[in-house]
Amino acid sequence: MQTAQPKSRSIPCLLIALAFYILSTGTVTGSDTGKDYDQDHSAARPLECMRVIDINNLVWGISNFGRLGAGYKPYTDCITGARVPWMEFPRDSRTTYLYKGAVWIGAVVDNDTLVSTGADFNVPSTEFLSDLPIIKRSTLGSIALETQGAVSELDYIAEYTDTVIYGASYPSFNHQPLDIAITQSSYAWSYRYAEDFTLMNLNIRNIGEFDLHDVYVGVYMDADVHEGTGQDPNQIPPTTPGVKPVTQGVDDLCGFLYDYPGSHGACEFRDTVGLAWAIDNDGDYDRNTGFGVPNVVGVRLLGDAFDIDYMSYNWWVAGSIQAYDYGPQKRSNIRYLGFGLGRPYRDTDKYYLLSNREIDFSSPYTAAITDANITWVAASSPGYATSVSQGADIQYLLSVGPYDLAPGADISIPFAFVAGQNVHRDEKNFPLNLGNGYNPDTFIDGLDFSDLVKNAVTAANIYDNPGVDTDGDGYVGKLDECILDSAVVDSLLPDTNWVYTVIESTYYEGDGVPDYRSAGPPPPPKFWVNSAVNGVRIRFNGFESETTRDVFSGLVDFEGYRVYMARDEREESYSVMASYDRENYDKYIFKAELVPPRFVIEGLPFDLEELRCLYGRTLDPCDDSLFNPLDYSLSRPLRLTDYPDSIIYFTKHDYNVSRLGFDTPIRKLYPEAPRPDLSQTIPPDQLTEDGYLKYYEYELIIDNLVPTVPYFVSVTAFDFGSPETGLEPLETSKQLNATEVFAAGSAAEASGAEPNAYVYPNPFRIDANYRAKGYEGRGRDDLPEYRTYKINFANIPSQCWIRIFSLDGDLIKELRHDQPNDSPTARHETWDMVTRNRQLIVSGLYYWSIEADDGRTQIGKLVVIF
């Protein structure tokens, strides 16, 4: 990298005069909050697409025009139609940690300093556009087109350019393109250790005719932390376009984390993480429900782009008047940004923040920066500085550079968007240190960034696997050596010589070549749920689960299955109904050379046959049926006769619930089916009617269920982890293939008979406390009670029309129910008690009719008492 200085941009006199007028009056297009607003400018707007990353705990939206998160505009997923959230963490918590973010890229072109942005705090239109859809790939896909080239469980590949001049940047400077094309690749996993981050690579290519000098690449984040996700318009109070509700995201804090304490075994050190973070000031603590938003989301660079000497981190608060438009600036490099010290309006302002190589202090320290500070410029007044220190509408920019791009050349800049749980560990931390008193050091010390850092380090390790020679040049990365013990070589010499006798080595950095490889669980089994009377039948096929090799280790590491059931979709609601895991054991060996001497686990889990062959006492040890590994425990280990220094004991790996139909209610559906020889053509009698291998077919029946409430069922697969390295067993996400079902019988069974439909609750009573009893609104504590009301139609045909009428015969609501006969919800539908005119119904007597597609009709009455 080379040092770069911002270069001036020539602007027509008329535009300069217009800018001077706007800046002198403090008038801002749309609003004075520094927020953007969105509006439609032309029917000819190029393809605009957003997709939702929803496979893990960090749920948010990405686009094919450089925007991250939805912002004010109610974007919907261009394929599924689902509302795009701002950024929800953890999943189904109904909270947000990002209002809107964007890609910013700046460069010097000839004599111009130009910046192209995917979104801004005040730009009504984007400067990146695309006419290409977002490509989805997944390692979980069963269709070759979806899996070819897949890196993660959910890849999104978007391509866009800045070459189409559409709309205008604020205040009225026409966008001047850099002539660049960006390929934006995002990767996400559902694994427990990788479920809290998304990796994103930006490949930037010069498609123009001119050299791009001093190129800087950054991510802009308007990180508002509050309850509500933006997915539900009823969660957003009415407001002026572009003006965020005053209770949302105006009490946030931000900062930059250089490093954090870490450890490998007995070795302690500090991880260099370079994380830009944002949090709510106090976590919105509620004594009745606990913390509302106690977590943190940050951004870091990865790989070669991660170099703090070439990074910039700048934050600001956009004020409606110049005095309150503030962001940290060093006195040695002070620059007014067109309005104040904060928000950057013009390309030159944005480029300055992209390239200034400043790492701003954390926002809680704002009140500590006074006019006497020799490094930083203070805020306009002590009162305002105190306000910012306590929380404000923070926006920040993390960037790196410079790079030079000749025509046709490209660079790749990888980022990680990382979340961490429970940064607020003490609800008294804020009121004691930033609320009533002022002690930013104590406040920062009272925050717990350990989960955020752990996830950030894991993200970096997945991007570039430590200790792995990816390109085959012999270099495997950087090694961290920790001296555990040493000894004197010769104490008679004048200078005593010490040698290191015990050294623990750990690779903490890869070879610099991206891997994007993660240790993952086996693929989840294919599974089907069928409704039965007062129960459900779960069938699953584990061929892929039991035969797929882990891409990281190369081993078939399948360990078992778990079947879960829940009453709502939240992950914490799921309970294990049954499990199966292989019979295997972990081996511990005593290591006298360690300090202190101790048992350590060795190797992968051993099955019983392996251990009998190794340690059996009969003439043919493999036939020693009396050998039981659990006879040798920590208090009574195995001492080998031929190797008296070898002391070993064994433990179960997991629960060893391996006898199908005996230890576990999961049973083989075809117990007589032989294990297939996959190298040969599979005989037809080894296949099910729908083409699956019978050997891998399982079933579980769960009965004694209530037929009038929904259940969510999931089947997961898990591996045996890596006991030797401390990697816990990995399990597929419970939410990845969750299926809703009612225990009310199947439509396929009733297809030949007239279904006996019924409606419940009937009467519906407002004083019946359905929500408190768990019959409605489960997992939706964020919604008011009236929005959880529902009437259930059960035992209905799988394809039908449901109509509700008033006593006068007026049509109140019409519902279309259309599901396959074997769908687990084929015989059930709900109504939210809202009319076709979007009004809540009133007390009274109503008629309902159910008309099947074959003409059969049933009618009945419904009573509602409010």
N, C-alpha and C positions, 0 to 999 in steps of 0.2 A: 504494500500500500504506500501511497505517497500523500504528503500533506497537501491539503487543498484550501484555498481561500475563496469565499463567496465572491462572485463577480457581479457587477451591476447589470441591470437589464434596462435597455432603452425603452421608454414608454412614451407614447404620443402625448403632447402637451394637454390636449383636451381631457385625456384620461387622468393625467396628473391632477388637473384642476378639479375634476369630479371626485377623485379620491380625497383631495384636501378638504373639499366641502363636506363629504360624508364623515371623515375622521374628526373634523372640527365640531360637527354637530352631535357626534356620538350616535347617529342614527344607524341602525343595523337592519338589513333586509330581513323581513319576517318577524324578528323579535330581538330583544336586547339581551337574551340569555346566553348567546353564543352557541345555541343549538341549531342544528340544521332543520329545514323543513323540506318536504317532498311534494312535488306536484307534477302532473302530466304536462309535457310540453308539446308533444307532437304524436300523431298517430303513426308516424314513420320511425319511431324510436326502435333501434335494433333490439334483438332478442335479449331480454333481461330475465335472468334465472337465478333463483336462490334454492339451495338444498339444505336440509337439516341433518347435522351430525347428531345422531340419536342412539348410537350403539353402546355408549358407555355413560359414565356419570356426568360428563361435561357436555351438555346439550345446547347447541347453538347453530347459527346459520352462516353459511359461506355463499359466495356469489361468483358469477362470471363477469363481474365488473369491479372487482377490487374491494368490495365492501365486506365487512365482517359484522355479523349481528344485524338485526333488522332496523334499528333506529325507530323513528316515529312512524314511517310508512308501514301500513299493515301488509307486509310481504307474505306470500304463501309459497310453500314448496311447489316448484313448477311441475313436479311429477305427481306428488301425492295430494297436493292441495292443502296440506296441513299448515296452520299458521306458523310462521318462522319466529322462534323465541329470540329474545335478546341474548342471554346466555344463562342457562339454568344450571345450578350446582348445589347439592347433588341432584341427580335425576328425580323427578316427581316431588321436589321440595317446594315448588311454586315460588322460587326466589330467582333473582337475576344478579349477575356480576359484570355485565357489559351492556351498555345501551347501544353503542355503535362503535365499530373500529374500521380501519382501512389500511390499504397499502399506500405508502408514499414513496415516490422515486424522484430524485432530483439530479441534475447534471448541468454542466456548462457546455453550451452548444454555440460555437463561434463566439460572439460577444454577449450572448444571452444566458442568464441563469434561469433555468426552467424547472418546474416541478409538476408532476402529474400525480393526482390523488384519486383513490377510489371513493372517498367520502371526506367530508370536512365538517366543521362545526357550523358552517354557514353557507355551504354550496348547495343550491337546490337541485343540481344535476351532477352526474358523475363525469369524470374525465377519462375513465376507462370504459370501453364498450366491447361487445362481442356479438357475433351472429352464429356462434356455435353453442350447442347444448353442453351441459356439464356431464362428463362421462363418469359413470359409477362402476367400480370394480370391487370384488370381495373375495377373499380366500375361502369364504364360507359358501360361495355360490356353487350350484350344481350345473350351471350352464357354462360351457367353455368360454363363450363371449364375455361373461362376467368375471371369470377367474383368470383369464389370460393376462399376464402382466400384473396381477394384483399383488400389492405389498402388504396390506393390512386387512382386517376384517371389514373395513369400510374405507375405500379410497374414493375421493372425488377429484377429478382432473378438469380444471377450467382453463380456457385460453381466452385472452382478451388483449386489446391494444389500446393505445392512446391516440391513434391517428385520426379518428373521426371527431371532428369538432362539432359537439352537440351541446347546446346550452352554454352557460357562461359562468365563470368563477366570480366570486364576490370581490369587489363591488360590481365592476363591469369590465374587468380585463378579460378579453377573449382568450380562451385556452389555447396555448401554443404547444403542440405536441412535441415530445422528445423523439417520436418515431420508434417506439419500442413495442415488443410483443412479450407478454408474460404468460408462462405456463405455471399455473398455481396447482400444486398437488398437496392434498391433505390426507392424513392417515390416522386412523383411530382403531383402538382395540377394546374389547370388553373384558379382558382378563383382569383379575382383581388387582394385580400390581401395576397395570397399565391403564386402568379405567378412568383416571383423573387427568388425562392430558390428550392433546391432539398435536401431531407434528405437521408442519407445513413447509414445503419447499417452494421458493419463488425462483424460477428460471427466467432471467431477463435477457432478451436478445435485441441487439440494435438492428432494426430492419430499415433504417434510413440511409441517407447518402453521406452523412457527416459523422465525424468522430464525436463520441460522447466522453467528455473529460470530467474527472472528479465526480464520479457517480456515487451517490449515497442512497441506501435503501433503508426504509424504516417502516414500523408498524405504529399507527396512531390508534389510541384507545381512549374512548370516552367511557370510562369504567364506572358506571353507576351501580351501587350495591344497595339492593332493597328487596322487599317482598313483591311478588307478582312477576310474571315472565313475559308479558306482552303477547302471549299466545291467545289469551282470552280478552276480547275487547271490553268485556264487562269489568275487567280488573283495572282498566285504565280510566281514571276520572276524566270527565270532559275538560278540554283545555284548548287554548288557541293553537293552531297548527305551528309546530316547531317549539312550543313552550312546554317543557316537561312539568308534570305536577310537582308542586313545591315540596311535597313530602318524599319524593323519590330521588335518591342519589345526590342530595345537596349536603350530606354530612359525611363525605368520604375522606379517607386519608390515603396517601400513596408514598412510595419510597423505592429505594434501590438496595438490594441485598448483595453485597460483594461476595461474602463467603459465610459459612455456617459450620459449626462443629459436626464432625462425622467420625466414623470408626469402621475398621475392618478387623473383626475378631478382637484381639487385645490391643490393636493399634488405634491410637486416636490422632486425628488431624483435622484440618478444616477444608471442606469442599469449596472450591471456587465455583460460584453459581451465576453471578451476574444477572440477578432477577429483578425486573421491574414489577412492582406489586401494587394492588389497590384493595382496600378493605372499607367496611363501614366503621365509623369511629368507635362504636361501643357494641356492635353486633345486634343492635335493636333488641336488647335483652327484655324479655317478658317473664315476669315471675310465674305466670300461669302456664306458659308453654315452653319456657326456656329461651335460648337464643333464637332470634329470627333469622339473622344472616351472619353467623359466626365464622364464616370461612373466608378464603382468600383466593384470588386468581392473579396469576402473573404471566409475564412473557420473558423468554430468554432466547438468545441466539445459540446456534449449535455449530459444531465442527470448526472449520477454519474461520468462519465468520465470527466465532466467539473469541474476541480479543478486546479486552477492556481498554487497551491503549488506543483503539480505533473506534470505540463506541461512544455514542452520545445518548444521554437520558435527560429529557427536559419535560417538566410538567408546568401547567398553568391553570389559573382560574379566570374564566372569561367574565369580566365585569361590565355592567351596562354603562358605566362612566369610566373615563380614563384612569382615574385614581385607583379604581378597584379592579383594573385589568392587570393582573400580576402573575409573574412567573419568575423563579430564581434566575438571576444573571450575575456573572462575575463582574466585579468592578473593572477588571483589566480588559473586559471584552463586552462592555455594555452596549446594547442596541435597542432602540425603540422599534417595536414591531408594527408600526402603522397605526396603532391605537393606544397602546400602553407598553407595559413590560411583559404582557402575557401572550394572548392569542395571536398567531401569525396569519395575517390576511393574504399578503401578496406572495408570489413565488419566491421573491428574495427573502421574505420573512421565513417561509417554510424551509428554504434551503439553509438559512442560517442555523435553524434548530437541528436540521438533519446533520449538519457538518461541524458544529461548534466544539465537539469533543468534551463537552462538559457533562459531568455526572451530578445532577442536582441533589441537594440535601433532601431528606425525607420531609414531607409537609408538616408533621407535628413540630418541627423545629422552626417554623416560620416566625413565631413570636420571639425566638431567641436571636434572630437576625436584626440587629438595630443599626442605626446610622453609624455607630462606632465600629461596625464590623469591617475589617480591611479586605475581606475576600468577596462577600456577597452584597448585592444591593438590597436594601430593606424595602418592605411594603410601605404603602403610602402613609399609614398611621398605625400606632400600636394596637388600637382597637380592631382594626381590620386584620392585622397580623394575627391577633389572638383568635379571631373568628376563623381564619383559614387553618390555624393550628388545631382547632377543635373539629374541623370537618367542613368541606366545601364541595362544590361541583368540579371535581378534579378531572383534567384531561392530560394525557401524557404521550410522549413520542420516544420510542426506542429505535436507534438507527446505527448503521455501521457503514464505513467507507474510508477513503475513496477507492474507486476502481476506474479504469479506462476501458471503454468499449469502442473498438473500431467497427465499421459497418460489417455485419454478419457475425460479430463476436457475441458471446454470451457469458453470464455469470450465474451461479446458483447460490442463493442465500436461504439457509434453513432456519426456521423459528420453531419454538415449542410454546404452546399455550397451555399453561399448567395451573391446576387448582390444588388446594390443600385444605383439609378440614380442621376446624376448631383452632383457628389462630387466636381467637379470644378465649382464654382459659379461665379468666376471672372477671366476673361482671363488675367488680369494683375498680378495675384497672383504669378505665376512662374517667369516671367521676373523681377519683382521688388524684389523678395525675394531669389530666388535660381539662377536666371540667371545673372542679373547685380550685384545685391548686394548679401549678404549672411545672411539670418535671418530665420533659419529653424522654430523657434517658431512661427513667424508671418505667414510663409507659411502654417504650419499645422493648425493654427487657421483659416486660410482662406479657408480651405477645409470643406465641408459640408457632414458629415457622417450620418446625421439624417435618411435618407431613408435606408441606409445599416443597421443601428442599429434597426430601426423599423422592418425590415424584419427578422433580426437575432433573435429578441425577439419573433416575431410571430412564427418562426421556432421552437424555444425552447418550446413555449406554445403548439404547435401542437404535438410535441414529447411527452410532459408530461403536460396534461391539468391542469392549476392552479385551486385549489379549488375542484378537483375531486378525490374522494376516489376510485381508480381503483380496488384495491385488497380487499376492504371491511373491512380493519382493523381499520377504524375510523379516520385515519389520512388523511387530504386533502391537505396538503402542507403548505407553509410559507405565513404568512399574513403581509402585510405592513399597518401600522396604521398611519394616519395623523391627528394631533390635529388641528381642525379648530376653536375651542373656548373653554374657560375655565371660571370658576367662583370661588369666594371665599366662602368657607363653613362657617367659623366663624372668623370674623376679630378681635374679642375680645381676642382670644387666643394669647399667646406669639408668637407662630409660626403659621403664617397664613396658613390655609389649602386651597389648590386649588383642584378642581375636573374638569375633562374634560367633558364638556357638549355636544360638537359636535365632533365626531370622524368619519373620513372616512376610511373605511377598504377595502383593495384590495388584493386578493391573487396574488402573483407574481411568485409562484413556485408550482409545483405539488407534488404528494406524492412519487415521485421517481420511479414509475412504468410506463413504456412507454404506451402511449395511441395511438399515431399516429391518432388522431381524429381531424377533422377540421370541422368548420362550413362551409357548402357548399350550393350552390344554388340547386334548383331542377334539375333533369336531363334535358338536352335539349330535345325538342320534336323531334319525327321522322318527317323528312320533305322531300319533293320531289319537284323538279323544272322541269317544262316543258316549252320548248321554244314555243312561239307563234309569229305570224307575228307582228313585232314591239313591242313586249311585252313578258312578262313571267307570268306563272301561278304558284303560290306557294301553295302547299297543305301541311299541317302538322297535326300531331296527338299528342295531349298533355296528353294522359292517364298517362304515367309515370311522367310527369312534375307536374300534378295536384293531384296525389295520393301518391307520395313517401314521406316518413317521413325523416326529416333531422336527420342524424346519431348522431349529436351533441346534439340537443335540443329535439329530439323525436317528433317534431311537423310537421304537414303538413303545410309548410310555403310558399306555392306557392303564388305569387303575380301577375305575368303577363308574357306577351311575348313581344319581340321586333323583328321586321324584318328589316334587314340591307341590304344595297347594296353598292358596291364599284366598282371602275374601276381597282384596282389592289389589291394584297393580303395583303398589309400592314394594320395593325390594325387601324392606324390613318386615313386610307382612307374610312372607312365605315361610312355611314350616315344612320340614322333611317328613314325608309320609312313608317313604321306604328308601332303602339304599342297598347297593351291592358293591362290594369291593373284593379284589383278588386276595387270596391268602399269600402274604409275603411278610418278610421280617427285615428289620434294620439291625445291622451288626455294629457293635461298639468295641473298640480295641484300646487297651491301656497304653498310653504314651508316656513313658518315664522321663523322656528327654525334654518334655515341655515344662515350662515354668508358669504356674505350678504343674506337677504331673497330674494327668487327668485322662478320662476316657473320651475318645472322639469317635464320631460315626464314620464309617468307611464304606465306600462303594455305593452302588445302587441297591434297592431292596432285593433280597434273595427270596426265591420261592422255596418251599419245603424240600423239594427234591434236590435242589442245589446244596442246601445246608446238610442234608443227610449224606450226600456224596463227599462233602468236605470234612464233616466231623462225626460221621457215624462210627460206632465202635465194633461192628461185626466184621467178619472176614471180607465181605463185600459191603462196604459202608453204605452204598446207595440202597441196599436192602434192609437197612436198620430201621424197621418200622417203629421201634420203641424210642427213637431219638425225637425229642421234643425241644425245640429251641427255647421255649418259655421256661424250661427247667433251669436255665442259666440266667440269672438276674444280676443286677448291680450288687446286691448283698451276697450272692452266691454265684460268682462267675465261673466260666469254663477255663481250666488251666490245661494246656496241651502238654501231654507227657513228653513228646519229642522236642517240644519248644517251651521249656519252663518259663521263659520270659513272656510268653504270649498269654495274655489274660483277656477273655472275650465274654461278652454277654449279649443277649438279643431282646428286642421288643417287637410287638406287633407294629407293622406299618399300616396305619389306619386301624379299622376295627376287625378286619378279616371276616367280614360277613359275606361268605363266599358260597354257601350251599343254597342254591336257588330253590325256593319253595319250602325251605326249612328254617334257615337263619333269617331269611328275608321273604316277605310276601311276593316279591318279584319272582316270576317263574318263566322258564323256557316255554314258548308257545309250541315249539316242535322239539321235544326233548330227544327224540330218536334221530333227528337230522344229523348227518355226519359233518365234520368240519370240511368245508369245500377245498379242493385243490385248485387254487386260483391260477395255476399255470396251465390248467386243462380247461376244455370246454365244460361249462357247468350243465349237468343233466337237468332236464325240465322238472323232474320230480323233486329237485332241491330248491326250487323257486316257488314263491307264493304266487297267488293269482295276479297280483300287481307287480311281479317281477323282482321281488327282493329275496335275498338268500335266507332260507328258513333257519339255518344254524344261528343267525344273529337276531332272531325274532324273540321278543319278550312281551309279557303283558302283566298288568297289575289292575286289580279291581278294588275300588274304594267304595264302600257302601255306607249306609246310615247317614246319608246327606239330606239336607233340607231341599226340597224341590223348588222352592220359591225364591231362592237367593242365588246370585251368580258366584261361581268359583273360578279361580284362575289356576291352571295346571301347567307345570313346566317339568321337562326332563333334561338333566344336565349330564355331562361326562366330565371326569376329572382324571388327572395323571398322578404319578407318584412323586412329582416334584424332583428336587435334587437335595436329599438329606445332607450330603457331604458338604455342599456349598451353602446350605441354609435356605435354599429356595423352597418355599412351601408348595404343597400340591396346588396345581392350578385347575380351576373349574370354569366351565363355560357359564355365561351369565344366565341367571334365573329368568331374566326379563327378555332374553334373546328370542325365545320361541314360545313365550307364554300364550296360552289359549284359554278363552273364556268358555265356560260350559255351565249348563243348568242340569241338575239331576232329575229330569222330568220325562225321561224316555226319548227315543229318537223318532224323527219324522220318517225315516226309512221303514221302521217297524210298523208305523201307523199309516203308511201310504195307501194301504188297501181298505182302510176303514175311515168312517167319518170322524175327524178329530173332535174331541169334546173340549172346546175352548172355554177358558174362564179368565176372569179379571181379578186382580188383587192389588192393593187392599181395597175392599169394597164392603162397606163405605170407607172412603178416605177421610180420616179425621185429623184435623190440625193439632188436636191435643193428645194424639196417640204416641208422640215422641218416637216416630219411626227412625229418625236419625240417631238419637241417643241409643236406641236398641240395635243399631247396626244394619237396619234394613235398607237405608239409602244414604248417600253422601259419604260412604266409607272412603277414607283417604283424601277427602276434599274439604279439609277444615278451613281452607282459604276462601271457600264460597259461602255466601249467606244462605240461610236455611231454605229460603224460597226457591233458590236455584238448584236444590237437590231433590225437590219433589219429583215423584215419578209414579205412574200407573203402569202395572205390568200386565201384558197379555200373554197367557201361557197356553200350551197345547194347541197352537195354531198351525195351519198348513205352512210349509216351507216357502211357498210363493203365494202371496195374498195381498189384498188391500184392506187396511184397517181404517174405519171412518168413525168419528165421534160427532153426534148431533145433539142439538138442544131439544127441549120438549117441543119447541115450535117447528122442528125439522130443519133448522139452520145448520149448515155444515161448520163444525167448530174446527176440526183438524182431520187431515187425511195423511196416512202413513203408508209407505210402500215397504213391504217385507219380502225380500227375495234372497234366499240362501239355498245352497245345495242340500239335498236330503240328509247327507251324512255330516253336515256342519253341527258342531256341538251346541250352537244357539239357534238351530233351524226352527225350533218350536217356541221361540220366545221373542218378544219385542217390548220395548218400553216407550212411554210417552212422558215428556217433561211437564205436562199440564199447561203448556203454552199454546195459545190458539194460532190459527194460520195468520192472524194479524199481529202476532208477536206480543200478545197480552196474556197475563196469567188469568186462568178461568176463575169464576166465582162459585160460591156455594150453590148447589142445586142438583137436580136429577138430570142425567144425560143418558142417551141411548148410544150403544156401540154396535157396529156391524163388522163382520169379518167375511170377506168375499174371496174365496180361493180362485186361482186362475182357471180351474175347470168348471167354475160356476157355482160350486157349493157355497152356501151362505149361512152364517149363524148371527144371531142378534142377542142383545142383552141390555141390562140397565146398569148404570154406574151412579153412585151417590157420592157427592163431595161436600164435606162439612168443614168450613173454615171458621 
